[in-house]
Amino acid sequence: MEIFSYSLAMLGTVAFAVTAVLASSKQRISLFGVCVVGIITAIGGGTIRDLILDVPVFWATDLNYIWVGLVSSLLTFVATPLFKRKSILALMLYIDGLGASLFAIQAMDKVWELQFAMPVGPILLGVITAIGGGVTRDVLTGRQSLIMTRELYATPVVLGCIVFSALAHAFPEHRATLGTLCILIIFGIRSAAIHWKLSVPDWLMTKTAEEDGF
């Protein structure tokens, strides 16, 4: 489980750093700024999680997270022209979905080991870890956060975390396999939403000021 969890964390770090650089490329920020945004995005959600858990922040005890985020940001910055193509630029959404799914399950596994606020704690912190980096990235790059739109962004994460929690309670000895399955579930739903442009239905959306007569 330790190898499994660590691998997920590293893959998620790469995915979030890449999306951060691609998102910031439209703002024409400096190389230093790109690295800062990439690293903050990669470690943001996990940092919030560890502060809530009141444990040492994960990257403070393992600087590989910082180095992986930095190298991923630099490589993406160099290869940014390749992502100018529409077909390749569209991959940013899929990469972001992959990062969210990886971080969600990796966070749940960590919280599960600590038995923090069971059974709700792993689900809540899994969601926070998954979307925290993306929200931070959107704020820093001036983009509208996906959780504030009709995009099916956080919903797949919530569903995947709930499924993982339920199955892990029933089959604790197969947590690694179940984690992989739930990563695929989250990423699959998110990918389907991107491909077929699925969105949150109107009845689940708040009304605008105009619709309320203001």
C-alpha positions as CSV (number, residue, x, y, z in Angstrom):
1,M,0.0,0.0,0.0
2,E,2.9,2.4,0.7
3,I,4.3,1.9,-2.8
4,F,0.8,2.2,-4.3
5,S,0.1,5.4,-2.4
6,Y,3.4,7.0,-3.1
7,S,3.1,6.2,-6.9
8,L,-0.3,7.9,-7.0
9,A,1.0,11.0,-5.2
10,M,3.9,11.4,-7.7
11,L,1.6,10.9,-10.8
12,G,-0.8,13.4,-9.4
13,T,2.0,15.9,-8.8
14,V,3.1,15.6,-12.4
15,A,-0.5,15.9,-13.7
16,F,-1.3,19.0,-11.7
17,A,2.0,20.8,-12.4
18,V,1.4,20.2,-16.1
19,T,-2.1,21.6,-16.1
20,A,-1.0,24.6,-14.1
21,V,1.7,25.5,-16.6
22,L,-0.7,25.1,-19.5
23,A,-3.4,27.2,-17.8
24,S,-0.9,30.0,-17.1
25,S,0.5,30.0,-20.6
26,K,-2.3,32.3,-21.7
27,Q,-1.2,34.9,-19.2
28,R,2.4,35.3,-20.5
29,I,4.0,35.0,-17.1
30,S,7.7,34.5,-16.5
31,L,9.5,31.2,-16.1
32,F,9.7,31.8,-12.4
33,G,6.0,32.5,-12.2
34,V,5.3,29.3,-14.1
35,C,7.4,27.3,-11.6
36,V,5.6,28.9,-8.6
37,V,2.2,28.2,-10.0
38,G,3.1,24.7,-11.0
39,I,4.5,23.7,-7.6
40,I,1.7,25.4,-5.6
41,T,-0.9,23.6,-7.7
42,A,0.8,20.3,-7.3
43,I,1.1,20.5,-3.5
44,G,-1.8,22.8,-2.6
45,G,-4.5,20.2,-2.0
46,G,-2.2,17.9,0.0
47,T,-1.0,20.7,2.1
48,I,-4.5,21.7,3.1
49,R,-5.2,18.0,3.9
50,D,-2.1,17.6,6.2
51,L,-2.9,20.9,8.0
52,I,-6.4,19.6,8.8
53,L,-4.9,16.2,9.9
54,D,-2.4,18.1,12.0
55,V,0.5,16.0,10.7
56,P,3.8,17.1,9.1
57,V,3.1,18.5,5.7
58,F,4.0,15.7,3.2
59,W,6.4,17.7,1.1
60,A,8.4,18.9,4.1
61,T,9.5,15.4,4.8
62,D,10.0,14.4,1.2
63,L,11.3,17.1,-1.1
64,N,10.8,14.8,-4.1
65,Y,7.3,16.3,-4.4
66,I,8.9,19.7,-4.9
67,W,11.5,18.5,-7.3
68,V,8.9,16.5,-9.4
69,G,6.6,19.5,-9.5
70,L,9.5,21.8,-10.5
71,V,10.9,19.5,-13.2
72,S,7.4,18.9,-14.6
73,S,6.7,22.6,-14.7
74,L,10.0,23.4,-16.5
75,L,9.5,20.6,-19.1
76,T,6.0,21.7,-19.8
77,F,7.1,25.4,-20.1
78,V,9.7,24.3,-22.7
79,A,7.1,22.2,-24.6
80,T,4.3,24.8,-24.3
81,P,4.3,25.6,-28.1
82,L,3.3,22.0,-28.7
83,F,0.2,22.5,-26.7
84,K,-1.0,25.5,-28.8
85,R,-2.8,23.0,-31.1
86,K,-6.4,22.7,-30.2
87,S,-6.4,18.9,-30.1
88,I,-3.5,18.9,-27.7
89,L,-4.7,21.8,-25.6
90,A,-7.9,19.9,-25.0
91,L,-5.9,17.2,-23.3
92,M,-5.4,19.7,-20.4
93,L,-8.9,18.9,-19.1
94,Y,-8.2,15.2,-19.2
95,I,-4.9,15.6,-17.5
96,D,-6.6,17.6,-14.8
97,G,-9.2,14.9,-14.3
98,L,-6.4,12.3,-14.0
99,G,-4.6,14.4,-11.4
100,A,-7.8,14.9,-9.4
101,S,-8.6,11.2,-9.4
102,L,-5.1,10.2,-8.4
103,F,-4.9,12.7,-5.5
104,A,-8.4,11.9,-4.3
105,I,-7.7,8.2,-3.7
106,Q,-4.1,8.8,-2.5
107,A,-5.5,11.2,0.1
108,M,-8.2,8.8,1.2
109,D,-5.6,6.1,1.7
110,K,-3.6,8.3,3.9
111,V,-6.6,9.4,6.0
112,W,-7.7,5.8,6.2
113,E,-4.4,4.8,7.7
114,L,-4.7,7.5,10.3
115,Q,-8.4,6.5,11.0
116,F,-9.3,10.2,11.0
117,A,-13.0,11.1,11.5
118,M,-14.1,7.7,10.1
119,P,-16.0,7.1,7.9
120,V,-16.7,10.7,6.7
121,G,-13.1,12.0,7.1
122,P,-11.5,10.1,4.2
123,I,-14.2,11.2,1.8
124,L,-14.1,14.9,2.8
125,L,-10.3,15.1,2.7
126,G,-10.2,13.1,-0.5
127,V,-12.4,15.7,-2.2
128,I,-10.5,18.6,-0.7
129,T,-7.1,17.2,-1.8
130,A,-8.4,16.5,-5.3
131,I,-9.9,19.9,-6.0
132,G,-7.7,22.1,-3.8
133,G,-4.8,22.3,-6.2
134,G,-7.1,23.0,-9.2
135,V,-8.9,25.8,-7.3
136,T,-5.6,27.4,-6.3
137,R,-4.4,27.2,-9.9
138,D,-7.5,28.8,-11.3
139,V,-7.2,31.7,-8.7
140,L,-3.6,32.3,-9.5
141,T,-4.1,32.2,-13.3
142,G,-7.3,34.3,-13.3
143,R,-9.5,31.5,-14.6
144,Q,-13.0,30.7,-13.5
145,S,-12.8,27.7,-11.2
146,L,-14.5,24.6,-12.7
147,I,-16.3,24.0,-9.4
148,M,-18.2,27.3,-10.0
149,T,-19.5,26.2,-13.3
150,R,-21.9,23.5,-14.6
151,E,-18.9,21.2,-15.3
152,L,-19.0,17.7,-13.8
153,Y,-15.7,18.4,-12.0
154,A,-16.1,17.7,-8.2
155,T,-19.1,15.3,-8.6
156,P,-17.1,12.4,-10.1
157,V,-14.5,12.8,-7.3
158,V,-17.3,12.7,-4.6
159,L,-18.8,9.6,-6.2
160,G,-15.5,7.8,-6.5
161,C,-14.5,8.6,-2.9
162,I,-17.9,7.3,-1.6
163,V,-17.5,4.1,-3.6
164,F,-13.9,3.6,-2.3
165,S,-15.0,4.2,1.3
166,A,-17.8,1.7,1.0
167,L,-15.8,-1.0,-0.7
168,A,-12.7,-0.5,1.5
169,H,-14.9,-1.1,4.6
170,A,-16.2,-4.3,3.1
171,F,-12.9,-5.6,1.7
172,P,-10.0,-3.9,3.6
173,E,-7.4,-6.4,2.4
174,H,-7.9,-5.3,-1.2
175,R,-7.6,-1.6,-0.7
176,A,-4.9,-1.2,-3.4
177,T,-7.0,-2.9,-6.0
178,L,-10.1,-1.0,-5.0
179,G,-8.1,2.3,-5.1
180,T,-7.1,1.6,-8.7
181,L,-10.7,0.8,-9.6
182,C,-12.0,4.0,-8.0
183,I,-9.3,6.0,-9.8
184,L,-10.6,4.6,-13.1
185,I,-14.2,5.4,-12.0
186,I,-13.5,9.0,-11.2
187,F,-11.4,9.5,-14.4
188,G,-13.9,7.6,-16.5
189,I,-16.8,9.8,-15.4
190,R,-14.8,13.0,-15.8
191,S,-13.6,11.9,-19.2
192,A,-17.1,11.1,-20.3
193,A,-18.3,14.5,-19.1
194,I,-15.5,16.2,-21.1
195,H,-16.1,14.2,-24.3
196,W,-19.9,14.4,-24.4
197,K,-20.0,17.8,-22.7
198,L,-22.1,16.5,-19.9
199,S,-23.0,19.1,-17.2
200,V,-24.9,19.6,-14.0
201,P,-28.7,19.7,-14.7
202,D,-30.5,23.0,-14.3
203,W,-32.5,21.9,-11.3
204,L,-29.3,21.5,-9.3
205,M,-28.0,25.0,-10.2
206,T,-28.7,28.2,-8.2
207,K,-30.8,30.9,-9.9
208,T,-29.1,34.0,-11.3
209,A,-30.0,37.5,-10.0
210,E,-31.9,38.2,-13.2
211,E,-34.0,35.0,-12.8
212,D,-34.8,36.1,-9.2
213,G,-36.0,39.5,-10.5
214,F,-33.0,41.5,-9.3
